[in-house]
Amino acid sequence: MKGLAVYLSEPLIDEAKDSIRQMRTIGFTSIFTSLHIPEDDPSLYTERLRTLGQLAQQLEMELVADIAPTSLAALGKTWEDADTLTEWGVTGLRVDYGVTPKQVADLSKQMMVALNASTLTAVELDAMKAEGLVLEQVEAWHNFYPRPETGLDRDWFNDKNRWLREQGIRVQAFIPGDGQLRGPLYETLPTLEDHRGQSPFACYLELETSVDRILVGDLGLSDTTMRQFAAYQEGIIVLRATGQGGDSLLKSVQTNRMDPARDVIRSVESRTYGRPGDELLEPATVSDRPLGSITIDNLRYGRYAGELQITKRDLAADERVNVIGRVIEVERPLLQQIGPGVRFRLEWVETE
């Protein structure tokens, strides 16, 4: 499950609504918002939350709000009647400090409750269970980290998630955006420090099998990343690359072989394209093949001539192999996601 963040510090203008609708068409089904409301004008947040909730209901999207006791008061609510926010389109609340185990347990009987994944302890969880916590209604959400060097360590993150899942709790994490970034630092908003400034799509694929909900922490995605998510709905991984991509084959959908090689991704379709009798590729200047190199075997490779490959590690030059391009740096982590039978397509760009 994937989703986006919408922050209520700004009004929900038509452009923002259209962006949410567009994200919905490419499989984003969750909205996260923060209700840490400033004291100066809480009525603005109430109006904006209602507007966002109405849109979420129209689009059949979940709406989860990060909330504190003071925010509830500003909305005219208490923990005892917080579940009535469902009437505004809110489907879940992320709670952290200032909430008792009984309040969390009671809330879980009415709606989805997201606990702080990073700080939740076994003692706290047991206390909530003793009050009747409904585990099926509970998720554990990690934070995002605006300041560079403060994102979570990957090994710690994996260990904590393993424990949470053993408790029967679904897990959420944030990935960075690459469109409009959120201030004041504009350094992206990931959960994992390794993901800061990286390709959102690559981060998503990396987390897809290890967490249950993935949200973009920043305000938006670039058009290129939107296309990647759209193509992925069809089971295709799009890789941006520089080089000689004029041939129609080099722009079509390829399939990695079902018997995956250790060192390279091998296109099934290209072998047919390069069979004897077709115009085979003449040898070119011999070049090294660093990770992400896109190559075609030339006529010196005999029956392999025409095979398209992408290197998954640094390889030495080979006079039988022509290097025609390279996957751009930010997309290279995607190469590890192209397993047996996975389809991919090269999108050729002029520069990185």
BELBEL-V952333 format. One record per residue. PSI is psi as a letter, one per 30 degrees, with the letter a starting at -180 (* if undefined). Layout:
# BELBEL-V952333
psi->(PSI | PSI)
This chain:
# BELBEL-V952333
psi->(k | l | a | l | k | k | k | g | f | l | l | i | l | e | e | e | e | e | e | e | e | e | e | e | f | g | g | j | g | k | k | k | l | k | h | i | k | l | f | e | i | f | e | e | e | e | e | e | e | e | e | e | e | e | e | e | e | e | g | h | k | k | j | k | k | k | l | l | e | e | e | e | e | f | g | g | l | l | f | f | g | f | f | f | f | f | f | f | f | k | f | l | k | j | l | c | l | g | k | l | e | e | e | e | e | e | e | f | f | f | l | k | k | k | l | j | e | e | f | k | l | e | e | e | e | e | e | e | e | f | g | g | k | j | e | f | g | k | l | k | k | l | l | l | j | e | k | k | g | f | l | l | k | e | e | e | e | e | e | e | e | e | e | e | e | f | f | g | k | l | k | l | l | k | l | l | l | g | c | k | l | k | l | f | f | h | g | l | i | l | e | k | e | f | f | k | g | l | k | e | e | e | e | e | e | e | f | e | f | f | l | f | k | k | k | j | e | l | f | l | l | l | e | e | e | e | e | e | e | e | e | f | f | g | g | k | k | k | k | k | l | l | a | i | h | f | k | e | e | f | f | l | k | l | k | k | l | f | i | k | l | e | f | l | k | k | k | e | e | f | e | e | e | g | l | k | f | l | j | l | k | l | k | a | k | k | k | l | i | l | k | g | k | k | l | k | k | a | f | f | g | b | f | f | k | f | k | k | l | k | k | f | l | k | l | l | l | k | f | f | k | k | j | f | a | k | k | l | e | f | f | e | f | f | e | f | f | i | a | k | g | k | k | l | k | k | j | k | l | e | l | *)
